[in-house]
Amino acid sequence: MELKEYFSTQCRGSAIILKTGSPAFKTLVSGKNGKNKNGIVATYNFDGFKLDISYIEQGSAAYAQQTIWLSFALDCDPTIPFSVYDILAFAEPTNFNCYTYTFVDSRELMRDCFGDINELLISLIPKLTAILQNGITKNRLITSQKESVNRYFGDNVLESGDMLGGAADKIINMMLKNFFEAQIESAVVGAQSLFFTGKTEKALKKLKKAKYRSQYNENLIKYIENGGKTDEISSAVKNASVEKGVIRHGGGAKGTVKLLFISLFFDVLISVVLCAIFYLICTFSFKDSIFITGISENMILIPIFAFLLSTALGTHFIKHREQKVKSQGDKTIHSPKFSKTTEIFLKYFTITAECVAILGLLTCVNSTAVFYENSFKYSEEFFPLYQSEINYSAIDYFSLVDGYTVDGKFQKDPHIIAVTKSGEQIDLYNSTFFSAEKFKENSTEFFEEKGIEFKEIKNFN
């Protein structure tokens, strides 16, 4: 069963719990001519108002992915949007629990979300009905929301329709849509979200700096200033959905920085392990050698190959932490598993990273120049996976080349050339990454004993 179908099933279940008629469903669309289907909305009819529960699969911004959002429209003025928090500001002014959920990509998480939503609506619907049946409280609610809309745009936009002529309704609707999306943003990634996830002081600071504040925001400021805290039990499902978003979508700059630091931590550990393995391989594989050039230099490359693997492990580390069982008081909530697509991606990403790390390690091993009693091994490939072997009897001389000329300009680039008696030139520097001067100092005496001349050439063409 697709998540949209499961959402519809949960919405019908909510209708039974709320003792109201089955909701009407409508596909959410966007883009030119409404070609993009990006969600579904269930509409319930109550006495004096309508309730929409929306499942936004792909919103107009990164924060609105797989989001469950509650909104209301009053029969007396259906054009003005009310979020669930706008209603709470009047119906339950001390309720600051979270009722917005993002990255809801599993049936388990969606079921948990509806558990929270149904519990809220059982309490909220009768209170809203009572507010609308009283003329004074109804006017207070409508007036407050109109003032919120006007404050958001910094002008009396709802009173300026007559001046705009025939385009008034369309323009106002576009502006109200913008206002509506701003409310979702505040609940998902804004000041409210900070409070919902337990970052009370940061939430208060951001709320006070905001140019626009709804009545709910004003109530929240007073609540925090009076020592109010997040109800961690009620926000556990919210936390699970937010943390999943960090893994699946990077969590914005903060999630990226978090992953980067964890990856760097793993990179250090993995690099130490790979360097030790590299050194052991060289020690045992080249145990009969006279000397090896390039071991210390090639170790510089290992952290580069290790970083991809460390990123994969860092991702798994964060994932493991976010999926652990969360116990709050006498209530235990299990963070849901990742979607099958995410699991498959992480699996193959890790396999790829492991392969790159192994191939990178082999590259470092085969990039060394290994000198034995009668022959030496080398590779001229940039990322070599094997080595060639040649006997000293085939070598005419070794040469330390100072640089080369390109387009009439000399470029200093010290490297070692082995010239065979047949005239073939073997460039050892490109594959071994070692210091040519250091190589000369360590090997000149050895080559002289073999009767092989060591020349110095200023310019190599």
N, C-alpha and C positions, 0 to 999 in steps of 0.2 A: 504494500500500500504506500503510495506516494505521500509525502508530508502534507501536501495541500488537501488530499483526501482525508488524512488522519486529522488535520485541523478541522475540517468540516464535521467529522464525527465527534470531536471534542466539543464543538460549538453546539451541536444538537443535544449533547449530554448536558451542557450548561443550561439550555432552554428547559429541560426537564427539572433540573435542580432549582431554577429560578421560577418555575411554574408559569411559564409564558409560552407563547406559540413558537413553533419552529422558525429559526431565522431565515431571512432571504439572503441568498449568496450572489455576489457580483465579482467579476474578475477585475482586478486592478490593472490599468493599462497606462502606458506612457509613450512618449515619442510622437512623431508626426502621424496624424490620423489614428492614434492609439494602437499602433501595430505591436508594441512591446507589451507582452503579458508578464507582469512582475509581481503578482500576488493575488490574494483573495480577501474579501471582506464579508463578514457576516453581520447583518443588520437585524436588531431586535426592536419591536415596537412596544413601548410602555405608555402609561397614561401621562401625556404631556411631553414626551421626549423619545428620542431614538438612541439606541446604543450600537456603536460599531466596534467589533473586534476584528482587527486587521492583521493579516500575516503578510508582511512585505518581504518577498523573496529577494528582490533586488531593487533597492531604492535609488534615489538620485545622488546619493553620497555614500561613502564607504561605511559610515556608521549605521546605515539603515539596511544592512544585510540580514535577511532571515529574522526580522524583528516582529514581535507581537506587540501591538499598540492598541490602547483603548481610547475611544473618543465618544463624545455625546453631541447631539444636536437637538435644540428645543423646538417644539412644534410652533411656538409663537414667533420665532426668528431663526429658521433653520440655516441661514447663511453664515452665522457666527460659530466658529469651531470652539469646542470645549474639550480640553484633554481631561483624562481621569484626574490629573492633579488639580486642574481648575475646579472641578467639582468637589474634590476632597477639601480644598481650602475653605469651603463653606459647610459641607455636610459632615466632615470629620476633620476639623482643623488641627487635631493633635496626631493624626495618622501620617507618619512620614516614612512608611514602608515603600519598597520598590515594586512597581507593577508594570515595568517595561523590560522586555527581554530581547537580547540580540543573539545572532548566530545560533538560533534554535534549529539545529540540523539533525535531531534524532527524535524518535517517538518518545523515548524515555524523558528527555528534557521537556518536550512539549506537554507531556502529561503532567509533569511537576509544575510547569507554568500555569496550566489550567486549574490545578489544585489551589494555587495562590489566588488566581483570578476569581474562581467561584466563591471562595471564602470571603473575598472583598465584596463581591456583588450582592451576596445574601444580606450583608449589612448595609451597603450603600444605596441600593435601589429604593427601599422604603423611605430613607431619609431624603433622597432627591425628590421623590414623589411628594413628600410633605412640604418641602421648600417651594415647589412649583404651585402647590395648591394654596399657598399663602401669598397674597399679592405683594406684601412688603418684602418678604425674603426673596421672592422671584425677581422683583425689580432690582434689589441689591445685587443679586447674582448676575443679571444681564448688564447692569450699569458697570459693575466691576470688570466684566470681560471686555466691554466696549472700550473702557478706559485703558485696559491692558493692551488692546490692539493699537489704539492711538498712541500710547507711550512707546510701543515697539517701533512704530514708523516715525515718531516724532512729529506727528501732525494729526489733525482730526479727519483722517481719511474716510471714516464711516459717515461723516456728515457732509462730504464734498461731492456726493454723487450727482446732484443736480447740475453742477458746473461742468461735468465731464461729458454730458450729452449721452448719445447712444452707446458709447464705449464704457460707460461707468461700471455696469455690472461685470463685464469681462475683466476690467482692470482691478476692481475690488476683489474679485474671486482669485485672480493671480496673486494679489498681495496677501490675501488670507491664506492661500496655499503656502506662501513663503513663511508666514507667521506660524502655521501649523507645523511645517518641517523644522523650524527653529525650536519649537517645543520638544519635538522628538530628539533633536540634537542635544538639548540641555539634559534630557533624561538619560541619554545613552552615553555621551562623552563629555558633557558639560559639568556645571557646578553640582547639579543634583546627582549625577553619576558618582562624583567624588564622595558625596555624602553616603550614597547607597553602598559604596564599597569600603566604608569605614574611615575615609580620609576627611575627618570632620573639620579640622583647622583649615586645610586647603580649600574645602568647600566654602567655608565662611568667608575666607579672603576673596575668593572668586565671586561670590554672591555680592559682596559689598562693592566690588569694583565694577560690576555690571551696570551699564547705562539703562538697561531695561530689566525690571523685576516684576513678576506676576504677583498676585496676592498669595499664591502658594509659596513663592520665594521669600516674600516678606515674613510669612509665618515661620518658614524654615530658619531664617536668620534669628528670630526671637527664640526659637526652640533650641538652637545651638548655643546661643549666648546664655541661655538659662541652664546649660549643662546637658542638653539632650544628646543622646548617642544613637548610632544606627542599631536597629534590631537585627543582629547578625543571623538569627534563625530565619526571619522572613526574607532576608536578602541573599540567602545561600544559593537559591536557584539563579538569581541575578548574577552573583559572583561566578557561578559555573559557566554561564553563557558568556560573560565578559572574558573570562580566562581562556575559553575556547577560541574567542576571537583573536586573542594575542597570538596563539599558535597558528591559526589558519590564515590570518590576514596581517600578521606582523604587529598588531597592536599599536600602529602609528610609530612615532619616533621613539617613545618610551619603550615599547616592546622590542624595537630594533636594537636599541642601546643595551637592553637587558640581555638579548640573545648574543650580541657582540661580546659583552664582557664574559658571559659564561663560556662562549666559544674560545675566547682568548685564554681563559683558565684551562680549558681542556687541551688547547693547542700546546701549552707549555708542558703539560703532563704527557701528552701523546708524543711530542717531539723528543722528550727525554727518553721515552721507551723506544721510539724508532731509532734514535741515535745509538742507543745501547745495542739494539738488534743489528744495526748497520755495522757497528764496530765489531761485534762478534762474528758476523758473516765474513767481513774482511779478514779477521784474524784466522778463522778456521779455513776459509776458502783459499786464502793466499799464504798459508803457513810456510810454504817452501820458498817464498820470495825473498830476495835480497833487500829490496826496499819498495815501498808503495808511495806513489805521489798522488795527492788529491784527497786524502781521507778527511783532514780537518776542513779543507775548503768546501767539500761536498756536503758536510754537515749543515752548512748554512742554508742549503736548499730544502732540508727536511721539514722545517716548520711550514714552508709553503705547501708542500704536499700534505702535511698533517692538518692544515687549517680546514679543508673541506670536510674531513672526517670529524674534526672537533665541532664544526657547525652542526653536523648531523647528530652527534652525541649531545650537544647543547640543546637542540630541539627536543630530543627524547627526554632529556633531563627536565626541561620545563614541563613537557607533557606529563611526565610521571608525577610531578608535584601537583599539577592542576587536577589530575584524575584521582588523587588519593581520597580516601573516605574522610568526610568532614563531620565532626561531631560537635554539636552545639547544645549544651544543656542535656536534656533528656531526649533530644531529637537527633537522629542520624540521617544525613543526606549524602547520597552517593553522586559524585560528579559523573555525568554521562560519558560513555565511550565516544571516541572520535568517529566521524563518519567513515564509511568504508573507503571512499575516495581518498580521504586524508591519510588513512592507515596505509593504503597501497603506495601513495606518494612517498611517505616517510620510509617505507620498506625499501623501495627501489632507490631512493636518494641515498640511504645508508649503504646499500650494496654498491652503488656507484662510487661513493666516497671511499669505501674499503678497497675497491679495485684500484682507484687512483692512488691511494696511500701505498699499496703494495707495489704498483708499477713505479711510483716515484722512488720507493726504496731501492728497487732493482736498478733504476736509472742511476742513482747515486753510487751504487756498488760498481756498476759497469763503466762509470765515468772516470774511475781511477785508472792510472797507468801503473801496471804491476811489472816489476823487473825481476827476472829470475837469473840464474847463473848463465844460461845459454840463450835465453829468449826473453821477450817482453810481450805483454798483452795490452791492447788498447782498443779504443773505439772512436771513430770520427763522427758518429751520429750525435745529434744534439740531445736527444733523449734515448740513449742506447739501452737495449734489453739484452745485448750479448757483446762479447769481446772477440777481436781477432788476435791471433798470435803470430809473431814473426821472429825468426832466428837472427841473432846478431851478425851472423856470417853474411846475411843479405843486406846489411846496412853499410853504406859508404861513409856517412858522417851524420852527426847531430848538429843542429844549428840553432843558436839563440838569435831570433830575428827581432830587431828593435821596432819595426813598424812597416807600413806599406804606403804606397802612393795611390791616391784616387783622384782622378781628374786634375793631375798635376800638383796636388797638395799632399804633403807628407802627414800621415797620422800615426802617432806613437801608439803601438800596441804590441808589447813584448810577448812573444810566444815561442814555442819549441817546434821545430820541424825536424823530422827524421827523413833523411834522403837515402833511398835504397840504391844499390849498385846499378839497377836498371833505370834509374832516374825518377822513380815514383816518389812523390812527396807526401809524407804522413804528418798531418797537422795535429799534434797532441794537445795543444793549448785549448782548442775549441771545445774539446770534450772533457777535459780534466779540471778546468777552472783553477788550476794551481798557479802559484807565482813562478814565472819563467826564471827570474833571477835566483830564487831559492832552489829551483830544480838544478840549475847550473852548478851552484855551490855544492850541492849534495851528491851530484852524480859525475862530475868531471873526472875525478880520480878513478871511479869505477870503470868509466868508458876507456880511459887511457890504458888500464890494465887489459882491456879487451882489444886494444889496438884500434879503437874507433876514435877518430878525430872529433873534437868539439869546436865548431867555428862560430864566430859572431858575424852576423850580417846586418848592416845598418838598414837597408831598404829591401823589402821583399815584394817582388812584382809577380 
